[in-house]
Amino acid sequence: MFSVLSTRCPLKARYDEPLLVNLVAFAGIMVATTVFTNAVRVDLDPELELYRKKA
């Protein structure tokens, strides 16, 4: 697995370091948001029900 800021990382060729840091931070925020909403059992908006995985 590549480190985000390693010299072998394919993303580093496309994006500068501040943008990569922002992308990783945003991904972390989204994971935290998902964990929180799952923990408190927030209902999906009705228009998003089509995207729910079938259990």
Secondary structure, 3 states (H helix, E strand, C coil): CCCCCCCCCHHHHHCCHHHHHHHHHHHHHHHHHHHHHHHCCCCCCHHHHHHCCCC
